Amino acid sequence: MPLRSGSLDGAFSIGVLHNTPEPEKGVKDAFRILNAGGWFGLSVYGRGGYYDFPSLQVWRKLFNVLWPLFKHYPPLAYTYVTNYALRPIAVAVPFVGKAIRVFFPFVKLPDRQWSILDTFDSITPCYQSAHESYEVFSWLKKAGFQQIEPSNWGFCAFAGLKPAEGVAPNSEENCTSEECTVDHVRSSENLCHDRFE
């Protein structure tokens, strides 16, 4: 990030780092730019969710190959076809809808405009990755964050604090046994809200 070290009191990355080639580097950089005692929150796509679905990955690769010639038009057409032609069928006949979404995945939200936006967003990135909760927790831990806690924004969402000045990174002073155990992180996995239906 093109920011000075120790220049922010807080930062968050919601749905961004999974669209970079090395998400863990973003966490390390967030630690660098924070002041002592600063906070950082992040959320990335969880493994096994919609954004990690095999057919979605196939469509994403296809649209990335087509992009130099046709730009955004093929994924835009796909987005509108799935949301205006296939979605009504999926809603009217749920078991048929599940079958449709296996081959033609799309985001199904109450607000159609958000469904269109999220569907387009899911099929167009050059980089997109999905992660386990413990993997994301370990990025924060290795970067030096403390008091790492899960968020209710999904099972791959956490917040942590950069240690205050004079506190050793990952010292017991800022890390209670409940906050720093694998069991604590794994207990947050039931918060997942993006599993493929």
Secondary structure, DSSP 8 states (H G I E B T S, - for coil): --S-TT-EEEEEEES-GGGSS-HHHHHHHHHHHEEEEEEEEEE--BTTBGGG-HHHHHHHHHHHHHHHHHTTHHHHHHHHHIIIIIHHHHHHSHHHHHHHHHHS-----SSHHHHHHHHHHHH--S----B-HHHHHHHHHHHT-EEEEE-SS-TTEEEEE---TTS-TT-GGG--TTTTSHHHHHHGGGG---B--
